[in-house]
């Protein structure tokens, strides 16, 4: 629905779509489901009356459904709903049907309507009256309290992924059950109601209430339904026949102009790329005040939901990095309009079809539409980060069995997002961008308004390429782990280089593990010569044009690590400045990972840092900066070694900062703004005297006319190195600040203090109403510097922290606070918490954190002394 349809056109499309969805989505036996497959919905007519002050709502739903085979029971999903009345009508003979007996199973999250006799197959309408609760965290229908221009305000929003629509209305709350939904809301006059579709009708119902009826949606999964209500304002634009709006609390929408402009740029790009235009008449970006521990944004069809902290920009505090984050977040959520909304994974075991594709498409769009940010290098960053996780025994395949939606919540992790994205990028580059795009066109056209599994995608690709895409993808999606390609010494003869490559596995904590087997698509080249594509299975001989230093992951699109012979490694290092920025970053990250795993000399990445020119690409130095800054924590228990490490790291980064400076230069690349922020933060973390001194001097001059980039950089360093007086001044600034976005960022700075006493004060402050919706963000901020403190404090105040974090997110939130620790003593405390408070099938996050802590402890004990010896030998 690319334009606002007339009634007949809209109805025709709805009927065609519903027919397509019903035929395509009848669950076969192999589809995981918690519901009987003998009944399925085709349409929901839903009426909601929220009572915001009472934190309750009333509802009525009429469900058009098909009984596919005779049954005496209709079972659907319902949770925390009081079902008061049910009536069934219709059927093949339209006979009078007695009211059913209603039973609810809280553990199974279902409601069953039992009838005196078996219902024959046919079409029926099930009408249900019910009531529900409005929650205080971001799940189901929830409320956000905030300070508006007219005083205290309460706004309502919904968040249903992955299985919380059942808290809003009785429904078949599984992705394979697609149906059209017509929502009506009885709401106070003067407040704005928003949903997936435009308002179709609006009328006065008395008592200062109005009835708002929205147009029916296309067939879609229930987790994509959205409803919002509050004192909102909307700004809008139009592109490609679509009305794009940004809906925010009154008085803040103007700060969303960049987000709105970004959506306006992204939509035509996606319409063109996918070959099937966005089908709804409008697209809103709906923002709630503050932030959330559970979600940054959600891809509800036609009504993307997010929070102010992630989408609004205030020139007083927002940086270039904030702008790129807004754009990338929107690009991710808008990619879901096709990957997830139009074509939905059939069950949560194929979640990567939503999230991996949205990650990949977002980075592609950001790189194309904002090349000045040079964010294509983030492909390397994401792959390197997830390979660290995938190399450990607590990893899992991209596709793994999911027994329930509750267990499916655990699938929202870096393997699903980042490894899924890396696999897509690797396959795209291997078979070619044009072939990959044609395959996606086939996939989307075949499954529009329906559901799909991974095999559907590979079948679509089989029609556009002779490469064994399905076999390669099977290897990378159904088994965990990271391939390791060992590259032997090369020989060059008659202008051609021959090199032997053999396959193993990059596993950091599994000595003696039998390596996995992958069909690895390799793109290799002699530096400066044409690339060669070849599939490596077990071992292979690569024949490359030209002679000289070579790369077996040229362009860094492969999901594997490369272990070169020492002579080949030396040749790469000698030619490092000739590499593209992508290859510089990738080879540095490859060296870092192999060195930390003990597979090559630990000094290797530090020698590269030592030799690299300060004039190298800014995004290469961005990558180096994050590594050097993050590794500082490993020296926490050895002051002398930490001082040596900081001297080395600061000296290298200061040389780069001398070229970048505190203030932008006329005509500088936008990537230098991103690098500047990273450098200042890193040098502040490393307690660099010159940076800390100047940051404090600039802080004394605040507020002034400084740019948002500079102000944020200064505040970060000052907050990190704060004493009690400085911390108190930051707190006073936060309390007196009128701009909501600036106020929340100032409160967030309080969590960054290196001083443990001040960090504890921030945690205590997070427990008070003063912080508003950002209390959980304070805990996360403290955990960056004080993971043990943040975890122990949260556990000691569990009742108060639970009030900040939704029930579906607690299994991840608490263990993740300890993620950055390298102290094995905390492991027992995490295990005790998990045993007491996390269900056995929801402990994957806790297990991963525990394993990561053990790995970091090993690096601290094994690699850090070697690095310190190298530092001493090098004169630091």
Secondary structure, DSSP 8 states (H G I E B T S, - for coil): --S---HHHHHHHHHHHHHHHHHHHS--TTS--SS-TTEEEEEEEEEEEEETTTTEEEEEEEEEEEE-S-EEEEEEE--SEEEEEEEEEE-SS-------EEEEETTTTEEEEEEEEEE-SEEEEEEEEEEEE-BSSSSEEEEEEEEETTEEEEEEEEE-TTTTGGGTS-B--STT--BEEEEEEEEETTSEEEESS-EEEEEEEETTEEEEEE----SB-GGG--EEEESEEEEEEEETTEEEEEEEETT-GGGGHHHHHHHHHHHHHHHHHHSS---SSEEEEEEESS--SS-SEE--TTEEEEEHHHH---TTT--HHHHHHHHHHHHHHHHTTTBTTTEEESSGGGTHHHHHHHHHHHHHHHHHHTGGG-GGGHHHHHHHHHHHHHTSTT---SS----SHHHHGGG-SHIIIIIHHHHHHHHHHHH-HHHHHHHHHHHHHHHTTEEE-HHHHHHHHHTT-SS-HHHHHHHHHHS-S-EEEEE---EEETTEEEEEEEEEE--SS-TT------EEEEEEEETTS--EEEEEESEEEEEEES-S-EESSTTS-SSEEEEE-HHHHHHHHHTGGGS-HHHHHHHHHHHHHHHHTTSS-TTHHHHHHHHS-TTS-HHHHHHHHHHHHHHGGGGTT-HHHHHHHHHHHHHHHHHHHHHH-SS--TT--HHHHHHHHHHHHHHHHTT-HHHHHHHHHHHHT-SSS--HHHHHHHHHHHHHT--HHHHHHHHHHHHH--SHHHHHHHHHHGGG-SSHHHHHHHHHHHTSGGGGGGHHHHHHHHHHH-HHHHHHHHHHTHHHHHTTS-TTTHHHHHHHTTTT---GGGHHHHHHHHHHHS-GGG-HHHHHHHHHHHHHHHHHHHHHHHHHHHHHHTT-
